[in-house]
Every structure is written in C-alpha cells, then in structure tokens.
Amino acid sequence: MGEITYTPIGVVHSPFKETKGTPIQAAGSLGIKGTIELNPNYAEGLKGLEGFSHLILLYHFSLVKGYALTVKPFLDDKLHGVFATRSPSRPNSIGISTVRLIKIENNMLYVKDLDIVDGTPLLDIKPYVPQFDDRKTRKIGWFEGKIGKLKETRDDGRFCRKDGNSI
C-alpha cells in the first residue's frame, strides 16, 4: 500500500491556543464556540448542510509529533493500545469530533461544543445523522466507569511536547 496524501479543506478557529487545557472530547466541551473557515474553493460543497444540527469534523492533529502504539490516555492511568484509545498520538494523526452547527455564512461555519486547537487543519466535514451514526452499545472497554471524568478532564500536554517527543 502506498502513501496517501490529503489537502486540508479549511482551518478550525477556537479559543484553545495550545493543546494543554483543551477538552479531550467534544462531549466535554459543551457550549465552547468556534468557527470553521472553509477554503472558498469548497464553499459550494456546503449546500444543504444548514439543515443539520450536528457535524462530524475530521482533522489533522498537526501539533502531535510521532506516535506510540501504547499510550496512557487522559481518563486512565494504565497503558492501552493506541487503537483502544482516542489519543492523538497515533500512526495517522487524524482526529474526529461531533459539533453542533449554529449557522453558515458564506465559507464560515459557526459551531459549538468544540474541542479542537486553534489553527488545526480540517480534512473533511460530514453531516451527523443519528440513524447512521448512533449505535446502541453494550461494551465500552476500559472506558467503563471513567466516562464521569470527561467534563473536567483537560489535555495536559503529554502528546505535544515542546522538545518534539510525544509521550
């Protein structure tokens, strides 16, 4: 399999200027406002999106340097395989967040419940459709009993070290 290259379609603007202190999931950032500045060349692709209350944003964790196959996630003090976590320190630094859409003006999307660092490159936008995306689950692995910590848990900078080393 060869290399895959993506070109950002826009940039996220948020009140979070660094990873440290940023909510670790959109569900833990209720009410946090931000904007998505879409490249004007893609503005036509927003047609019909105003009819959705929520969006799924796919973005590049541009501040993460390197990755580890085992990580200590924010909600636990034990090591887990990176694919069993939502850690940004992964082989392909792709993030996902579900946000509330407030309004669209030209190529600007106004959103709430944002947990993304300012200046993050946006890769894609998808409408959130509960009938497609909401699944009844029975198991949530090691997250069981830890979800209650979500609202107060913030990024402590562990995956974006100034010396270029993650973890």
Order of alpha helices (4+ residues) and beta strands (2+ residues): beta-beta-beta-beta-beta-beta-beta-beta-alpha
